[in-house]
């Protein structure tokens, strides 16, 4: 039985949903009579919950529900069509599935996340999907990671978090598990490096790094299978 657990973020780690996200923000603003301006300012905010992003974009907290509803109404229409897998992500998931148990920890809703994973043919590889509606707190709080591990009945000493932002790395560090940052998404190397010394090109490289570390390190005392 596999003991090693790899938890993955979604946006910027498994999928590139930049077009779907930015278009949905533009649509939400426009439908409610607002001008978002330069939509590229959304990019460094991807990974935060929608309500927090709208506040950061200048919407009053008491009005965020209307914007979130407008965002989701458009996003659910275009999500599959305007989302693509990160280069090498499918290979990364397949390789990881060969030696570890897999989970998703995201601030997307688990409903949308499962639909997208199913669309790309990789849902079955993941034992658990923890989304925005499944916890009280979001990353960088450790709750989503700890809930994933509890759901999997997994030992955090055998767990890794793979993600592209400081939210992922912060959550992993707070949960006291190993972290691998990837540069195929929205985070910057200098920021990720504040939380982990393992920052790699993309998700496939991260999976291969972990596989080599776990299987080939001489003197490794932790068993990853039995």
PABA-800328 format. One record per residue (C-alpha): residue number from 0; residue in three letters; chain; x, y, z. Coordinates in steps of 0.001 Angstrom, whole numbers. Layout:
REM PABA-800328
node resi=NUM; resn=ala; chain=A; xx=X; yy=Y; zz=Z
...
This chain:
REM PABA-800328
node resi=0; resn=unk; chain=A; xx=0; yy=0; zz=0
node resi=1; resn=unk; chain=A; xx=1299; yy=3460; zz=-901
node resi=2; resn=unk; chain=A; xx=2108; yy=5694; zz=2054
node resi=3; resn=unk; chain=A; xx=3454; yy=8772; zz=312
node resi=4; resn=unk; chain=A; xx=850; yy=11498; zz=-282
node resi=5; resn=unk; chain=A; xx=1138; yy=14281; zz=-2856
node resi=6; resn=unk; chain=A; xx=-1316; yy=17170; zz=-2571
node resi=7; resn=unk; chain=A; xx=-1624; yy=19471; zz=-5577
node resi=8; resn=unk; chain=A; xx=-2964; yy=22964; zz=-6046
node resi=9; resn=unk; chain=A; xx=-5102; yy=23465; zz=-9182
node resi=10; resn=unk; chain=A; xx=-4699; yy=26860; zz=-10915
node resi=11; resn=unk; chain=A; xx=-1132; yy=27309; zz=-12100
node resi=12; resn=unk; chain=A; xx=-137; yy=23825; zz=-10965
node resi=13; resn=unk; chain=A; xx=-2421; yy=21383; zz=-12798
node resi=14; resn=unk; chain=A; xx=-4420; yy=23734; zz=-15032
node resi=15; resn=unk; chain=A; xx=-3973; yy=27045; zz=-16831
node resi=16; resn=unk; chain=A; xx=-7325; yy=28790; zz=-16427
node resi=17; resn=unk; chain=A; xx=-6025; yy=32315; zz=-16943
node resi=18; resn=unk; chain=A; xx=-8352; yy=33096; zz=-19845
node resi=19; resn=unk; chain=A; xx=-11434; yy=31705; zz=-18108
node resi=20; resn=unk; chain=A; xx=-10665; yy=33539; zz=-14875
node resi=21; resn=unk; chain=A; xx=-9845; yy=36929; zz=-16368
node resi=22; resn=unk; chain=A; xx=-12804; yy=36836; zz=-18742
node resi=23; resn=unk; chain=A; xx=-15126; yy=35964; zz=-15862
node resi=24; resn=unk; chain=A; xx=-13832; yy=38874; zz=-13798
node resi=25; resn=unk; chain=A; xx=-14296; yy=41239; zz=-16728
node resi=26; resn=unk; chain=A; xx=-17826; yy=39952; zz=-17257
node resi=27; resn=unk; chain=A; xx=-18738; yy=40269; zz=-13574
node resi=28; resn=unk; chain=A; xx=-17549; yy=43882; zz=-13442
node resi=29; resn=unk; chain=A; xx=-19232; yy=44811; zz=-16710
node resi=30; resn=unk; chain=A; xx=-22564; yy=43158; zz=-15814
node resi=31; resn=unk; chain=A; xx=-22698; yy=45174; zz=-12602
node resi=32; resn=unk; chain=A; xx=-21771; yy=48484; zz=-14205
node resi=33; resn=unk; chain=A; xx=-18131; yy=48611; zz=-13185
node resi=34; resn=unk; chain=A; xx=-14889; yy=48865; zz=-15148
node resi=35; resn=unk; chain=A; xx=-12159; yy=46500; zz=-14036
node resi=36; resn=unk; chain=A; xx=-9488; yy=48402; zz=-15984
node resi=37; resn=unk; chain=A; xx=-6340; yy=46402; zz=-16668
node resi=38; resn=unk; chain=A; xx=-7462; yy=42813; zz=-16080
node resi=39; resn=unk; chain=A; xx=-3855; yy=41637; zz=-15721
node resi=40; resn=unk; chain=A; xx=-3959; yy=42897; zz=-12130
node resi=41; resn=unk; chain=A; xx=-6040; yy=39799; zz=-11370
node resi=42; resn=unk; chain=A; xx=-3132; yy=37445; zz=-12105
node resi=43; resn=unk; chain=A; xx=-1128; yy=37873; zz=-8881
node resi=44; resn=unk; chain=A; xx=-4364; yy=37411; zz=-6923
node resi=45; resn=unk; chain=A; xx=-5227; yy=34014; zz=-8386
node resi=46; resn=unk; chain=A; xx=-5338; yy=31486; zz=-5575
node resi=47; resn=unk; chain=A; xx=-7123; yy=33752; zz=-3106
node resi=48; resn=unk; chain=A; xx=-10861; yy=33212; zz=-2462
node resi=49; resn=unk; chain=A; xx=-13139; yy=35145; zz=-4829
node resi=50; resn=unk; chain=A; xx=-14535; yy=37397; zz=-2106
node resi=51; resn=unk; chain=A; xx=-11029; yy=38492; zz=-1138
node resi=52; resn=unk; chain=A; xx=-10042; yy=39102; zz=-4754
node resi=53; resn=unk; chain=A; xx=-13056; yy=41315; zz=-5403
node resi=54; resn=unk; chain=A; xx=-12274; yy=43354; zz=-2296
node resi=55; resn=unk; chain=A; xx=-8667; yy=43719; zz=-3444
node resi=56; resn=unk; chain=A; xx=-10045; yy=44938; zz=-6791
node resi=57; resn=unk; chain=A; xx=-12000; yy=47693; zz=-5069
node resi=58; resn=unk; chain=A; xx=-15432; yy=46158; zz=-4477
node resi=59; resn=unk; chain=A; xx=-17001; yy=46780; zz=-1086
node resi=60; resn=unk; chain=A; xx=-17230; yy=43644; zz=1011
node resi=61; resn=unk; chain=A; xx=-21007; yy=43892; zz=1342
node resi=62; resn=unk; chain=A; xx=-21344; yy=43827; zz=-2468
node resi=63; resn=unk; chain=A; xx=-19056; yy=40899; zz=-3219
node resi=64; resn=unk; chain=A; xx=-21822; yy=38278; zz=-3335
node resi=65; resn=unk; chain=A; xx=-23349; yy=39892; zz=-6422
node resi=66; resn=unk; chain=A; xx=-19975; yy=39951; zz=-8161
node resi=67; resn=unk; chain=A; xx=-19199; yy=36373; zz=-7170
node resi=68; resn=unk; chain=A; xx=-22532; yy=35179; zz=-8536
node resi=69; resn=unk; chain=A; xx=-21931; yy=37032; zz=-11820
node resi=70; resn=unk; chain=A; xx=-18421; yy=35606; zz=-12014
node resi=71; resn=unk; chain=A; xx=-19572; yy=32030; zz=-11414
node resi=72; resn=unk; chain=A; xx=-22473; yy=32304; zz=-13858
node resi=73; resn=unk; chain=A; xx=-20027; yy=33122; zz=-16644
node resi=74; resn=unk; chain=A; xx=-17219; yy=30850; zz=-15453
node resi=75; resn=unk; chain=A; xx=-19372; yy=27732; zz=-15449
node resi=76; resn=unk; chain=A; xx=-20203; yy=28347; zz=-19116
node resi=77; resn=unk; chain=A; xx=-16644; yy=28833; zz=-20354
node resi=78; resn=unk; chain=A; xx=-14506; yy=26954; zz=-17815
node resi=79; resn=unk; chain=A; xx=-13869; yy=23771; zz=-19780
node resi=80; resn=unk; chain=A; xx=-13523; yy=25481; zz=-23157
node resi=81; resn=unk; chain=A; xx=-11101; yy=28138; zz=-21926
node resi=82; resn=unk; chain=A; xx=-9009; yy=26031; zz=-19559
node resi=83; resn=unk; chain=A; xx=-6049; yy=23883; zz=-20542
node resi=84; resn=unk; chain=A; xx=-3687; yy=21603; zz=-18714
node resi=85; resn=unk; chain=A; xx=-321; yy=22984; zz=-17659
node resi=86; resn=unk; chain=A; xx=2347; yy=21535; zz=-19945
node resi=87; resn=unk; chain=A; xx=3391; yy=18168; zz=-18530
node resi=88; resn=unk; chain=A; xx=637; yy=18122; zz=-15904
node resi=89; resn=unk; chain=A; xx=-1119; yy=14997; zz=-17173
node resi=90; resn=unk; chain=A; xx=2210; yy=13165; zz=-17291
node resi=91; resn=unk; chain=A; xx=2968; yy=14439; zz=-13779
node resi=92; resn=unk; chain=A; xx=-315; yy=13103; zz=-12410
node resi=93; resn=unk; chain=A; xx=133; yy=9736; zz=-14097
node resi=94; resn=unk; chain=A; xx=3702; yy=9387; zz=-12836
node resi=95; resn=unk; chain=A; xx=2762; yy=10476; zz=-9324
node resi=96; resn=unk; chain=A; xx=-143; yy=8029; zz=-9265
node resi=97; resn=unk; chain=A; xx=2340; yy=5227; zz=-9785
node resi=98; resn=unk; chain=A; xx=4086; yy=5776; zz=-6462
node resi=99; resn=unk; chain=A; xx=1867; yy=7962; zz=-4272
node resi=100; resn=unk; chain=A; xx=-1679; yy=8706; zz=-3160
node resi=101; resn=unk; chain=A; xx=-2950; yy=11958; zz=-4644
node resi=102; resn=unk; chain=A; xx=-5195; yy=14799; zz=-3534
node resi=103; resn=unk; chain=A; xx=-6198; yy=18291; zz=-4627
node resi=104; resn=unk; chain=A; xx=-6258; yy=21288; zz=-2280
node resi=105; resn=unk; chain=A; xx=-7652; yy=24396; zz=-3966
node resi=106; resn=unk; chain=A; xx=-9618; yy=27581; zz=-3357
node resi=107; resn=unk; chain=A; xx=-11817; yy=26725; zz=-6332
node resi=108; resn=unk; chain=A; xx=-15033; yy=24975; zz=-5364
node resi=109; resn=unk; chain=A; xx=-14663; yy=21223; zz=-5362
node resi=110; resn=unk; chain=A; xx=-17663; yy=21036; zz=-7734
node resi=111; resn=unk; chain=A; xx=-15901; yy=22962; zz=-10527
node resi=112; resn=unk; chain=A; xx=-12605; yy=21290; zz=-9748
node resi=113; resn=unk; chain=A; xx=-13995; yy=17780; zz=-10138
node resi=114; resn=unk; chain=A; xx=-15708; yy=18695; zz=-13405
node resi=115; resn=unk; chain=A; xx=-12482; yy=20076; zz=-14845
node resi=116; resn=unk; chain=A; xx=-10407; yy=17108; zz=-13685
node resi=117; resn=unk; chain=A; xx=-12980; yy=14754; zz=-15164
node resi=118; resn=unk; chain=A; xx=-13002; yy=16724; zz=-18429
node resi=119; resn=unk; chain=A; xx=-9241; yy=16222; zz=-18739
node resi=120; resn=unk; chain=A; xx=-9472; yy=12543; zz=-17787
node resi=121; resn=unk; chain=A; xx=-7514; yy=12664; zz=-14540
node resi=122; resn=unk; chain=A; xx=-10172; yy=12821; zz=-11812
node resi=123; resn=unk; chain=A; xx=-9934; yy=9155; zz=-10900
node resi=124; resn=unk; chain=A; xx=-6286; yy=9501; zz=-9903
node resi=125; resn=unk; chain=A; xx=-7217; yy=11762; zz=-6969
node resi=126; resn=unk; chain=A; xx=-8588; yy=10283; zz=-3752
node resi=127; resn=unk; chain=A; xx=-9796; yy=13592; zz=-2415
node resi=128; resn=unk; chain=A; xx=-10595; yy=17104; zz=-3639
node resi=129; resn=unk; chain=A; xx=-10743; yy=19791; zz=-969
node resi=130; resn=unk; chain=A; xx=-12291; yy=22995; zz=-2288
node resi=131; resn=unk; chain=A; xx=-13432; yy=26370; zz=-984
node resi=132; resn=unk; chain=A; xx=-16720; yy=25062; zz=403
node resi=133; resn=unk; chain=A; xx=-15096; yy=22220; zz=2324
node resi=134; resn=unk; chain=A; xx=-13294; yy=24267; zz=4979
node resi=135; resn=unk; chain=A; xx=-13770; yy=27346; zz=7106
node resi=136; resn=unk; chain=A; xx=-10318; yy=28706; zz=6313
node resi=137; resn=unk; chain=A; xx=-8454; yy=28783; zz=3014
node resi=138; resn=unk; chain=A; xx=-4770; yy=28581; zz=2177
node resi=139; resn=unk; chain=A; xx=-2372; yy=29751; zz=3599
node resi=140; resn=unk; chain=A; xx=-4206; yy=28424; zz=6662
node resi=141; resn=unk; chain=A; xx=-3309; yy=24735; zz=7177
node resi=142; resn=unk; chain=A; xx=-6947; yy=23609; zz=7526
node resi=143; resn=unk; chain=A; xx=-7459; yy=22524; zz=3868
node resi=144; resn=unk; chain=A; xx=-4289; yy=20432; zz=3886
node resi=145; resn=unk; chain=A; xx=-5022; yy=18895; zz=7260
node resi=146; resn=unk; chain=A; xx=-8568; yy=18056; zz=6162
node resi=147; resn=unk; chain=A; xx=-7256; yy=16358; zz=3024
node resi=148; resn=unk; chain=A; xx=-4869; yy=14272; zz=5109
node resi=149; resn=unk; chain=A; xx=-7600; yy=13347; zz=7600
node resi=150; resn=unk; chain=A; xx=-9937; yy=12363; zz=4789
node resi=151; resn=unk; chain=A; xx=-7219; yy=10148; zz=3332
node resi=152; resn=unk; chain=A; xx=-6280; yy=8823; zz=6787
node resi=153; resn=unk; chain=A; xx=-2721; yy=9779; zz=5921
node resi=154; resn=unk; chain=A; xx=291; yy=10646; zz=8043
node resi=155; resn=unk; chain=A; xx=1521; yy=14180; zz=7425
node resi=156; resn=unk; chain=A; xx=5088; yy=12943; zz=7843
node resi=157; resn=unk; chain=A; xx=4607; yy=11248; zz=4465
node resi=158; resn=unk; chain=A; xx=2990; yy=14228; zz=2720
node resi=159; resn=unk; chain=A; xx=4027; yy=16890; zz=212
node resi=160; resn=unk; chain=A; xx=2264; yy=20022; zz=-1022
node resi=161; resn=unk; chain=A; xx=2954; yy=21023; zz=-4639
node resi=162; resn=unk; chain=A; xx=1853; yy=24486; zz=-5716
node resi=163; resn=unk; chain=A; xx=2715; yy=27672; zz=-7551
node resi=164; resn=unk; chain=A; xx=1981; yy=30408; zz=-4992
node resi=165; resn=unk; chain=A; xx=2962; yy=31498; zz=-1516
node resi=166; resn=unk; chain=A; xx=-540; yy=30489; zz=-408
node resi=167; resn=unk; chain=A; xx=281; yy=26859; zz=-1205
node resi=168; resn=unk; chain=A; xx=3717; yy=27028; zz=366
node resi=169; resn=unk; chain=A; xx=2418; yy=28877; zz=3418
node resi=170; resn=unk; chain=A; xx=-301; yy=26305; zz=3959
node resi=171; resn=unk; chain=A; xx=2165; yy=23457; zz=3603
node resi=172; resn=unk; chain=A; xx=4574; yy=25037; zz=6031
node resi=173; resn=unk; chain=A; xx=1777; yy=25757; zz=8516
node resi=174; resn=unk; chain=A; xx=622; yy=22135; zz=8241
node resi=175; resn=unk; chain=A; xx=4225; yy=21019; zz=8833
node resi=176; resn=unk; chain=A; xx=4582; yy=19030; zz=5622
node resi=177; resn=unk; chain=A; xx=7161; yy=19106; zz=2838
node resi=178; resn=unk; chain=A; xx=6597; yy=21665; zz=66
node resi=179; resn=unk; chain=A; xx=7679; yy=21943; zz=-3558
node resi=180; resn=unk; chain=A; xx=7094; yy=25209; zz=-5393
node resi=181; resn=unk; chain=A; xx=6604; yy=25289; zz=-9163
node resi=182; resn=unk; chain=A; xx=7196; yy=28128; zz=-11624
node resi=183; resn=unk; chain=A; xx=4579; yy=27164; zz=-14223
node resi=184; resn=unk; chain=A; xx=1871; yy=29292; zz=-12603
node resi=185; resn=unk; chain=A; xx=1423; yy=32668; zz=-10974
node resi=186; resn=unk; chain=A; xx=4053; yy=32816; zz=-8240
node resi=187; resn=unk; chain=A; xx=7568; yy=34197; zz=-8437
node resi=188; resn=unk; chain=A; xx=10669; yy=32235; zz=-7512
node resi=189; resn=unk; chain=A; xx=11874; yy=34770; zz=-4957
node resi=190; resn=unk; chain=A; xx=8534; yy=34605; zz=-3137
node resi=191; resn=unk; chain=A; xx=8263; yy=30811; zz=-3170
node resi=192; resn=unk; chain=A; xx=11843; yy=30560; zz=-1934
node resi=193; resn=unk; chain=A; xx=10849; yy=32281; zz=1285
node resi=194; resn=unk; chain=A; xx=8897; yy=29143; zz=2207
node resi=195; resn=unk; chain=A; xx=10822; yy=26281; zz=620
node resi=196; resn=unk; chain=A; xx=14228; yy=25614; zz=-864
node resi=197; resn=unk; chain=A; xx=12612; yy=23302; zz=-3411
node resi=198; resn=unk; chain=A; xx=11461; yy=25468; zz=-6328
node resi=199; resn=unk; chain=A; xx=11260; yy=23728; zz=-9691
node resi=200; resn=unk; chain=A; xx=10329; yy=24518; zz=-13281
node resi=201; resn=unk; chain=A; xx=6960; yy=22778; zz=-13384
node resi=202; resn=unk; chain=A; xx=4749; yy=20134; zz=-11822
node resi=203; resn=unk; chain=A; xx=6274; yy=17225; zz=-13734
node resi=204; resn=unk; chain=A; xx=9736; yy=18222; zz=-12569
node resi=205; resn=unk; chain=A; xx=8432; yy=18481; zz=-8995
node resi=206; resn=unk; chain=A; xx=6924; yy=14987; zz=-9125
node resi=207; resn=unk; chain=A; xx=10135; yy=13557; zz=-10539
node resi=208; resn=unk; chain=A; xx=12174; yy=15356; zz=-7887
node resi=209; resn=unk; chain=A; xx=10014; yy=13917; zz=-5098
node resi=210; resn=unk; chain=A; xx=10111; yy=10443; zz=-6614
node resi=211; resn=unk; chain=A; xx=13897; yy=10522; zz=-6803
node resi=212; resn=unk; chain=A; xx=14204; yy=11957; zz=-3314
node resi=213; resn=unk; chain=A; xx=11918; yy=9358; zz=-1777
node resi=214; resn=unk; chain=A; xx=13253; yy=6323; zz=-3613
node resi=215; resn=unk; chain=A; xx=16918; yy=7044; zz=-4211
node resi=216; resn=unk; chain=A; xx=18188; yy=9005; zz=-1214
node resi=217; resn=unk; chain=A; xx=20707; yy=6836; zz=562
node resi=218; resn=unk; chain=A; xx=19966; yy=6615; zz=4248
node resi=219; resn=unk; chain=A; xx=16297; yy=7563; zz=3906
node resi=220; resn=unk; chain=A; xx=14565; yy=6184; zz=6957
node resi=221; resn=unk; chain=A; xx=10915; yy=6790; zz=6062
node resi=222; resn=unk; chain=A; xx=9180; yy=3930; zz=4243
node resi=223; resn=unk; chain=A; xx=6867; yy=5044; zz=1448
node resi=224; resn=unk; chain=A; xx=5271; yy=1666; zz=768
node resi=225; resn=unk; chain=A; xx=4701; yy=-1607; zz=2469
